């Protein structure tokens, strides 16, 4: 029973983390960082999952940025 509760907590934390990261813009950054700080990240497993989600988001942003920059270079 306890293991199922931990899985539910992890799933809820993942949903909340993804929801915050999906709203990320320069204008909303400070507010969303505060929301992220308020998440209950109280185990190593939760911390690892959140770190992976953040790195995944950063990687996606970097890929979009590189695509955009390449298009600009092609147009010049």
C-alpha positions as a Markdown table, in Angstrom:
| # | Residue | x | y | z |
|---|---|---|---|---|
| 1 | Unk | 0.0 | 0.0 | 0.0 |
| 2 | Unk | 2.8 | 2.4 | 0.9 |
| 3 | Unk | 4.6 | 1.8 | -2.4 |
| 4 | Unk | 1.4 | 2.8 | -4.3 |
| 5 | Unk | 1.2 | 6.0 | -2.3 |
| 6 | Unk | 4.7 | 6.8 | -3.3 |
| 7 | Unk | 3.9 | 6.2 | -6.9 |
| 8 | Unk | 0.9 | 8.5 | -6.6 |
| 9 | Unk | 3.1 | 11.2 | -5.1 |
| 10 | Unk | 5.6 | 10.8 | -7.9 |
| 11 | Unk | 2.9 | 11.0 | -10.6 |
| 12 | Unk | 1.3 | 14.1 | -9.0 |
| 13 | Unk | 4.7 | 15.8 | -8.6 |
| 14 | Unk | 5.5 | 15.0 | -12.3 |
| 15 | Unk | 2.2 | 16.5 | -13.4 |
| 16 | Unk | 2.7 | 19.6 | -11.3 |
| 17 | Unk | 6.3 | 20.0 | -12.5 |
| 18 | Unk | 5.4 | 19.6 | -16.2 |
| 19 | Unk | 2.5 | 22.0 | -15.8 |
| 20 | Unk | 4.9 | 24.7 | -14.4 |
| 21 | Unk | 7.6 | 24.0 | -17.0 |
| 22 | Unk | 5.1 | 24.1 | -19.9 |
| 23 | Unk | 4.1 | 27.7 | -18.9 |
| 24 | Unk | 7.7 | 28.9 | -18.7 |
| 25 | Unk | 8.3 | 32.2 | -20.4 |
| 26 | Unk | 10.6 | 35.1 | -19.6 |
| 27 | Unk | 7.7 | 37.1 | -18.3 |
| 28 | Unk | 6.4 | 34.3 | -16.0 |
| 29 | Unk | 9.9 | 33.0 | -14.9 |
| 30 | Unk | 10.0 | 34.4 | -11.4 |
| 31 | Unk | 6.5 | 33.4 | -10.5 |
| 32 | Unk | 7.0 | 29.9 | -11.9 |
| 33 | Unk | 10.3 | 29.4 | -10.1 |
| 34 | Unk | 8.5 | 30.3 | -6.9 |
| 35 | Unk | 5.8 | 27.7 | -7.7 |
| 36 | Unk | 8.5 | 25.1 | -8.4 |
| 37 | Unk | 10.2 | 25.9 | -5.1 |
| 38 | Unk | 6.9 | 25.2 | -3.3 |
| 39 | Unk | 6.7 | 21.7 | -4.7 |
| 40 | Unk | 7.2 | 18.9 | -2.1 |
| 41 | Unk | 10.6 | 17.5 | -3.3 |
| 42 | Unk | 11.6 | 15.6 | -0.2 |
| 43 | Unk | 13.3 | 12.5 | -1.5 |
| 44 | Unk | 16.2 | 11.8 | -3.8 |
| 45 | Unk | 13.9 | 10.1 | -6.3 |
| 46 | Unk | 11.7 | 13.2 | -6.5 |
| 47 | Unk | 14.7 | 15.5 | -6.9 |
| 48 | Unk | 16.1 | 13.3 | -9.6 |
| 49 | Unk | 12.8 | 13.3 | -11.5 |
| 50 | Unk | 12.4 | 17.0 | -11.3 |
| 51 | Unk | 16.0 | 17.6 | -12.4 |
| 52 | Unk | 15.4 | 15.4 | -15.4 |
| 53 | Unk | 12.3 | 17.3 | -16.3 |
| 54 | Unk | 14.1 | 20.6 | -16.1 |
| 55 | Unk | 17.0 | 19.3 | -18.3 |
| 56 | Unk | 14.5 | 17.9 | -20.7 |
| 57 | Unk | 12.8 | 21.3 | -21.0 |
| 58 | Unk | 16.1 | 23.2 | -21.4 |
| 59 | Unk | 17.1 | 20.7 | -24.1 |
| 60 | Unk | 13.9 | 21.4 | -26.0 |
| 61 | Unk | 14.3 | 25.1 | -25.7 |
| 62 | Unk | 17.9 | 24.9 | -27.0 |
| 63 | Unk | 16.9 | 22.8 | -30.0 |
| 64 | Unk | 14.2 | 25.4 | -30.9 |
| 65 | Unk | 16.6 | 28.2 | -30.5 |
| 66 | Unk | 19.2 | 26.5 | -32.7 |
| 67 | Unk | 16.5 | 25.8 | -35.4 |
| 68 | Unk | 15.5 | 29.4 | -35.2 |
| 69 | Unk | 19.1 | 30.6 | -35.5 |
| 70 | Unk | 19.8 | 28.3 | -38.4 |
| 71 | Unk | 16.8 | 29.7 | -40.3 |
| 72 | Unk | 18.0 | 33.3 | -39.7 |
| 73 | Unk | 21.5 | 32.3 | -41.1 |
| 74 | Unk | 19.9 | 30.8 | -44.1 |
| 75 | Unk | 17.9 | 33.9 | -44.8 |
| 76 | Unk | 20.9 | 36.2 | -44.6 |
